[in-house]
Amino acid sequence: MISKNIKAKLAGGSAIRKMFEEGNRLKAIYGEDKVFDFSIGNPDLEPPHEVAEALVDLAVNPTPGMHGYMSNSGYESTRSIIAKKRSEESGVEVTSDAICMTVGAAAAMNDVLHSLLDPGDEVIVLCPYFMEYNNYVDNHGGKIVKVATGDDFIPDIKKIDEAITSRTKAIIINSPNNPSGVIYPAELLKGLNDLLKSKDHVIHVISDEPYIDLVYDGATVPAALSYIDNLVICFSWSKSLSLPGERIGYTLVSPRNADYEDLTGAIVLSNRTLGSVNAPAIWQKVIEKSLYAKVDVANYEHRRNLLYSNIVDAGFDAVKPGGALYIFMNTPKGMSDADFAAACAKYNLLLVPGKSFSGEGYCRLAFCVSEKTIRGSREAFFKVAEDLGIEHRTAL
Ligand SMILES: Cc1ncc(COP(=O)(O)O)c(C=O)c1O
C-alpha cells in the first residue's frame, strides 16, 4: 500500500502532462503541422558551443578522480567562480561557502525547504506561480499560503503583509516569472525586504531564478542579492544553457542572511540526505568552463514577439512578458480558463488553463516551440476570436 498522500497526488495528475498527451493524440490524427501545442515549457534551443567544447575538453583531458565522490556542496573551484560572478552582478561579496551545487533548481528548492521547515510552517507564494511549489513545500511538511498579485502580476506588499503570521517561514519569489513572464522591479524587492525586516522573526525569501538570463527588450533583472537580506537563491542552467535534462544548479545563501551559518550547513546536509549526495561532477566542471555563456536569447525574443502579435492582433489581451518562456494571456471577459482552453482546442490550439498556476482568468502559452508552429497558429487565434464574437485588432 503506497502512502495516502502520494496516492492522492497520483489521482490528481498534472494538467500540463494531460495537455501534452492530448497534443500527441491530436498530432497522430491531424499531423504535426496542424496542431499548435503551446502547453509544454521545454527549452528547445541547443546549448551554446562553449558547453560542447567543455565536454570534449573534459573527455580528452581527464584528471584523476574526476568521476569520484566529492564534498556534498560540490567542487570548490566551481562554487568560487559562481561566487565571483554573483558578487560582480550584485555588489554583495559572496564566498564559495555560500553555495551548494544541486541537481537543478527543483532539488535546490527541496534542499532549502527541507532545511527551513518544521511541520506546519507556512510558505507564501505569489499567484500565479509554478505549480510544483505545492509539492516542494508539501514534501517537507510545510503549508502553502497564496497571495494574489495585481493585473500586471506585480505583488502587492500590503497583501503580503496581511498573509504573514507567526508561522510564516519563507516567501518564494520567481522573477522572471513562470507563468507570467514579469520581472520584479528593484522597488518591489526593497519594499519586500523592508516589510520582512519589520517583523519580529526571520522570514526567508527564496528567490527561484531559473529564468534570470532569459530577458528581452534589453531589460535587466534587479539582483535579489542587492536588495534582500534574508535571501536564499535557487538557480539552474536548465534554461540559460538549455540543459534541463542534465540537472545542474545551485543554492546560494546571502552573506547578509541572519541564519547564514546554520542555513549553509543545513542545505549541504539536506543535499546529502535527500539523496542527491552531490550535483553531477562532469556538469559542475562544464559550468566552470562556460559560466558566462548563454543560449541565443534573441531567438526566444523573436518568437515571443510573433506569438504576442498573434494574441493581440486577433483581439485578445495579454501582459507582454519581459522574460522567461511564457505568455499568460487573459481569457475573454466572463469566460472561464477551462472553457477558453476548450474553445481553442477546437482549432488544435493547446494552452494550459491558468487554474493550474492559481491564476484563474488566464491561460499559459509556452513560446519555446518552432517558429512554424507559432506562424501556423495565427489563423487559429483569429478563428477562436471570431467564434467568441471578439473583434480583431488587425487583419490576418
Ligand atoms: C519557476 C520554475 N522553478 C523551478 C523549475 C525547475 O527547474 P529545474 O529544471 O532546474 O529543476 C522550473 C522548471 O520549469 C520553473 O519553471
The ligand as a Gaussian input file, in Angstrom:
#p B3LYP/6-31G(d) Opt

LIG

0 1
 C        9.761000      28.575000     -11.935000
 C       10.500000      27.290000     -12.022000
 N       11.203000      26.885000     -10.956000
 C       11.896000      25.737000     -10.974000
 C       11.892000      24.919000     -12.093000
 C       12.662000      23.652000     -12.053000
 O       13.833000      23.793000     -12.809000
 P       14.931000      22.659000     -12.914000
 O       14.759000      22.013000     -14.239000
 O       16.227000      23.356000     -12.818000
 O       14.740000      21.720000     -11.790000
 C       11.163000      25.297000     -13.223000
 C       11.114000      24.433000     -14.416000
 O       10.423000      24.641000     -15.356000
 C       10.446000      26.516000     -13.190000
 O        9.715000      26.929000     -14.226000

